[in-house]
Amino acid sequence: MNVTKKSANHAKWQSLIDEQEKSGLSQAEFCKQQNIAIAQFGYYRGLLKAKDQAKLKKPELFSPVQIKKQDTKSSDEIKIVLPNGFQCYFPASIDSIQIKRLMEALLSC
């Protein structure tokens, strides 16, 4: 099925789903009246709802950072722990722009 036909098909099913929701009828009653297979209605309802949810979800652009005060002597390194447990050590003299680029690269994996 090409993209145009798929979009038209999804639009048709979205229209039927909207109509069912506004009707106050159960899915089974609505499908019976419209002569639609309930399994097919349920399939497209789930597919289109999941698609809507995916559109609403936005990827997190930032990850939480915890800064711990070091009790011992000052270090010449910066330690960063990623959410997956991966630890990165950078020299304290590294530029913040370089750290940002490295973090973006690591978090994109």
Buried (B, 14 or more C-beta within 10 A) or exposed (E): EEEEEEEEEBEEBBEBBEEBEEEEBEBEEBBEEEEBEBEEBEEBBEEBEEEEEEEEEEEEEEEEEEEEEEEEEEEEEBEBEEEEEEEBEBEEEEEEEEBEEBBEEEBEE
